[in-house]
């Protein structure tokens, strides 16, 4: 198969046959390097778009390929979860166009009536969306964009903060009224730092990408003379396992926005008024919540890209979808770009660091402490902190004992380590999403050498006891 044929084939990320449609909405390879597992989020709908529920694991077949041509069938799924989003939660980032044209009427004319402005229709649709989010584990954040991208609320469970932040979206000054659509989508990916599971961006746009540097004749205040291509948000989303749902809400459309949505596993919707817009947001949530999560053990063939094909059968209908994901990176390099012989030293070095760290922690006498090994996004206020009090807070607040700076996904008090004087032990409790030894937890008693992930910061617990 030629490269051109493969590219054309990949654009058809959802292939229909018979009476059902199937979409491979998200490929989460975040656990590939450590657990060799990949999570697939698969949507199955009827011809009229209604999600089809109740399909058993036996209705699905998963195939994997290192080159997009020769596929091997996965013999058995490691896990199967119907309606995974409804029970496990979904992380949404709502990105609203706040360019100058959003203050025109829905029909495209100039208006001084706030009730007719597109931006206020969009705000009402977001409020309706927040009200309809009944999943206790759902998380939602808010951002806006024009000449600049602004992350207003990091994804979390406080929907009142999102509602309040809507009021902060106001008419931009002329220099801020451009539309950095591709740049903003690329930057939006960082809002998901530390997020696990199903992740989706819903971006609302009322027109085309209209970069500042290209149309003002001046360098952008942040990007200088860089013009973002539409392929940049695609790459960023594929690397992080994020789906883009695009909503066109205006008289003009960006022709590349559809490519961004489809190639990241999402869809494009059109809306022409407040009611239609609210319906689009509601439909996206319903579809994502109804998806099936299929977990499988990946093959060992080295490749920069791995191709996955999913087939489903229901009654007399069948459908399949094929997409690729970028293999996990090692020190910033795609796993597939390193031969296994070259990879062995990295793996041995990693094991050596882990072993040395654990040995050092287990053999060092003194008080219990937390040691920050590295931060994927932002930086930490300290590298090591003795646990001297009854409570130690880790988060984005300046008042936290360990402050993670510059990581949008970190809440003010993201995690708390509590000391129990009776047992002389420590327990970590999550105010936000955390993992211990690569497993999501809400609360866990800590043991020496436990590796904690807080919003992309890797922290090791040392109990201070001598072996």
N, C-alpha and C positions, 0 to 999 in steps of 0.2 A: 504494500500500500504506500503511495507517495505521501510526502509531507503535506501536500495540498489537500489530499483526500482525508488524511487524519485530521487536519484543521477543520475541514468542512464537517467531518463527522462529529467532532467535539462540540461544534456549535449546536448540534441537535441533542442537547443534554436531556431532553425529555422526548421519548419516542412513543407514539401511541399505536396500539393495535387492538382491534376488537372494541370492547366497551369500557376499558379503563385507561387511565393515564398514569404514568409514573414519573416522578422527578427525584433525582439524587441531589437533594438540597444542600447537604453539608457533609464534608469529609473531615473528620477530626483525627489528625495523626499526631496529636500532642503526646500520646503515650507510646508511640512507635519505638523510640530508642530504648526506653526503660522496660516496657512490658511487651513489645512487639505486637501490639493490638491497635486496630483502627476502628473508629466508630463511624457508621454511616447513618445519616438521617434521611429517611426515604418517605416521600409523600405519595399516596395512592388515592386517586380521585376518580369519580364517575365522569361520564361524558359532560354532564352539566356542571362539573367543578366541585361537587360535594365530596368531602373526604370519605373514603371507604374505611370503616373500622372493622375490627374483629378478624382480620386475616391471621392465620397461624404462621409460625415460623416456616412450616413446610411449603408455604406458598411462594417463598422467596428463594432465589438462587444467586450466589455471589461469585464473581469471577475476577481474577487479578492478572495483570500483565505488566512486564517491565518495559515493553516496547510498543504497546498499543496494537499488536498483531496476534501474538500467540498468548492465549489466555488459559489459565489453569482454574478449575473449579475449586472453590473453598469447600472442603468436605463437611465441615460443621461450624456453626456459629458459636462463638464463645458466650454470647448473651443476645437476648431478643426482648425488646421492650415496646409493646404497642402504646400509642399515645404518650410517648416519652416526655414531650414538652409539658403536657398537662400535669404529670406527676413529678417530674424532676425540675421543672422550671425552664424558662427561656430568658436569655439576656437580650433585650432590645435596646438599640440606640436610635432615637428619633432625631433625624437631621432635617432642619427646616430652612428653606431658602429665605434669606432676608435681604435680597438684593433690592435695588430701587424699584424694579417692575412689580414686586410683590405688593406695592401700595397702589397699584392700578386696580380697576374693577375686574371681576371674574371674566367679563367679556372682552377685556383688553383695553378699555378706555381709561382716561384719567378721571379721578374722582376725589372729592374731598370728604366723602361720606365713609367713616370707618366701617360701617356695616356692610359696605360693598367691596371693601378691599380684600384681596386674596389672602393677605397675611392673617387677617382676623378669621376668615373661614378656616384657614389651616390651624389656628390656635384652638378653635372650637372642636375641630375634628380630633386633635390631640387630647383635649379634655374628655371627649367621648371615649376615646381609646383607653385612657387611664381608668375610667369608670368601669369599662368592660373587662379589664384585667382582674380576674378573680382568682387566678392561680397563686397560692400562698408562696410559692418558690420563684415566681416571676420577678425579674429585675428589669428596670427601665432607666435609661439616661436620656439627656437632651443636649442637642448642639444646634447651632445656627451657622450660616455661612453667607458671605458676600465677597468683598475683597479679602476678608480674613475668615479663618475658621475659628469658631469659639465653642469650646466644650463648656456647657453651662452647668450640667449636673452629671456626675459620673454614674454609670449604671448601678442601681441599688434598689432597695425595696421601699424607700420613702417616696411615694408618689406625690405627696403634698409638696415636696421640694420641687418636683418637676412642674407641677401646676403653678407654683409661685414663680418659677424661673421664666415661664411663658410671658409674664408681664415685663420681664427685662428685655424682651425682643422689641426694639423700637426702630423707627425709620432711620436708615443710615445717612450719614453725610455723603455728598457727591463722590468724594474720594473712596468711600467705603461701599459704594453701590454696585461694584462690578460683581461678576459671578465666577468665582474660582471653584467650579464644580468638581473637576478631577483632583485638584489639590486637596480640597476639603474631604473628599471620600478617602483619599490616601491617608490623611492625618487622622480621620475618624477611627482608623484601625487601632491606634494607640489607646483609645478609651477602653478597649477590652483587655488590657493588661491584667493577667491573673484570672480572667474569667474562664470558667470551665463549661463544658456541655454545649448546648445549642445557642448559637450567637447569630444575631441578625441586625442589619442596618436597614431602616426604612427611611429613604431619602426622598424628600419632596422637592420638585423643581418646576419652575414656571417658564423655563426657557433653555437656551443653549449655554454651553461653557463660554465665558466671556472674560478671559484673563486680563488682569490689570496691566502687566508689562506689555502685552501685545496691543492693547487698545488705548492706553493712556500715553504711550510714548515714553514712559518713565519706568525705572526699575521698581519692582514690587518691594515694599518696605521689609518683607521677610524673605521672599524667594528670589529677590534681585531680578535677573533676566531669565530665570528658569520658567519654562512653560511646561506644565505637567501634561503628559499624554494620557489618553484613556486607559492604556495598558498598565499604568502604574497602580491605580487602585485595584485592578484585577489581580495583579501579582501579589500585592499586599494582602488582599482578602484570601487568596488561595493559600498563601503561606500560613496564615493564622486560622484558617477554617471558618471564615465568616461569609454569610450570605447577604447579598444586597437585593432589596426590594425597592424598585423605583416607582414613584408616583408622579405622573405628568399632570400638572395643574395650571394650565395656561394655554394661550393660543399657539405657542411655538414649542417645539420639542428638540432635545439634543439627540442627534442620530446615534451617538455612541453610548448613550445611557442604557439602551437596550442590550448592547453587547456586554456592558459591565454586569448587568443584572443576570443575564442568561449564563454567562461564563462563570459566575460565582454561585450558580445553583438557584438563583431567584427568578423573579418575574417582573414584568412591567405592567402597570395599571394606569388607566386614564380616568380623570374625574373632572367634572365641569361645574360642580356646585358643592355646597357644604354637605348636603346629604350624601351625595355620591362619595365624597372624600371620606366621610366617617365610615361608610360602608366598606371602602377599600381597606382601611386600617383594621376594621373588624374581621374582614375576610382573611387578611394575612395572618392575624393572630389565630384564627380558627384552623387554618391550614397547617401552620407550624405546630400548634399544640397537638394535632392529630397524627403527626408523623410517627413512623416506626424507627426505633433505633436498632440497628443491626451491628453487632460487634464481632469482628473476626480476627484471627491470628494471621498477620501478614507473612508473605514469603520472604526468603532471604536474598533474592536476587538484587544486586546493587543497581540502582538507577536514580537519576536525578528526579525523574517523574515516575510515579506508579499509576497505572490505569486501572480503574475499577468499573465493572459492569454489574448491574443489578437487574434481575428479571423477576417479574411477579405474574402470577396467574390467578384469575378469579372467575369461576364459572366458565363461560366460553371465551372470555377475554384474556389477553396477555399484553404485557408491555415491558419495555426495558429502557435503561438509561446508562450512559457511559460518561465518566468524567475522569480527570486525573488530579493527583495531588502532588505537592513537592515533598520529597522525603525529608525526614527530620535533619536539621543542620547540625554539624559538629564544628564548633569554633567558627561559626559564620559561613562554613562551606556546606553545600548540599551533600548529603550522605552519599548519593549516587556518584558524585564527581570524584570520590575517593575510592580507590580499589580496596578490597578487603585487606590486602597486605599492608597498605598504607594506613588503614583504619586501625589495625591491631595495636600499634604503639599508642594511638590516642586512647583506645579502650583501656589498655594496660595502665596508661598514665592516669586516666580517670579513676580506675580502681585503686591505684596507688595513693592518689590524693584522698579518696574516700577512706581507705584503710588507715592512712597516716593520721587523718583528721580524727577518726574514731578512736584510734589508739591513743592519740595525744589527749583527747577529751576524757577518755576513760582512766588515763594514768595521772592526770593533773589533779593534785589535791587543792582544796580551797572551796570558796562559795560556788553555788550553782550560777550559771551564766548563759547568756545567749550570745552567739557569735554570728555576725552577718558575713556570709561568704561572698555573695555578689548580689547585685540588683539588675534585673533585666531591663527595667525602665526606671529612670530617675536615680536617686542616690539616697543613702541612709545617713542619719545624723551621727551615728556612732558605729564602730565595727565590733565592739564587744561591750557587753553590759552585765555586771554582776546583778543577780536577782536578790536584792537586799530587803525589799519590802513585801507586803502581803499581796500587792497587785502591781503588775508591770504591763503597760499599755503599748501596743505596736499599732501605728496608724499614720495618717497623713496630717494630723493636727500638730501644731507646734508644741502643744502641751503633752504629747505622747512621750513615753520614755525612750522609745526608738521611733523617730520620725522618718517616714519614707517620703522624700521630697521629689516632686515632679512626676509622680505616677498617678494618672487620673483615676485609675480603678481602685485606688486605696481609699477607704473611708477614714473619717477622723479617728475613730477607735475601732480599727479593723479586727484586732485580736487582743485578748487579754490573757496573761499568764497569772494564775492564782496559786498562792502557796497555802498548803494545808498544814498547820502546825502540829496536828495530831499524828499524821502519817509522815510528815517531813517530805511530802511529795508535791509535785507541781502539775497543774492541769491547764491546758490551753483551751480557751473558749472563743469561738469565732463570732465577731459582730458582722463580719463580711465573709466572703468565700476564702477558705484556707484549705491547705492539704498538709497532711503529715505522712511522710514516706510515700508520697505520690497518691495518697488516698484522701478524697474529700471528707472533712470531718466538721462537726459543729462543736464537739467537745471531746477532749482526749487527755488521758493521763500521760505525761511525758516520761520517756526513758532516755538514758544517756545515748547520744548519737542520733536522736530523732532529727530528721530533716524537715523543716517547716517551710512552706511557701506562702508568703503573704503578699498578694498583689505583685508577684514577680520578684520579690526579694527572697533569697534563699538563706534561711537562718538555721543554725545547728544548736541543739540544746545540750548543754554540759551539766550533769548533775553535781559535779564537784567532788564526787567520791573517788577514793583511791581503790584501784583493783588490786 
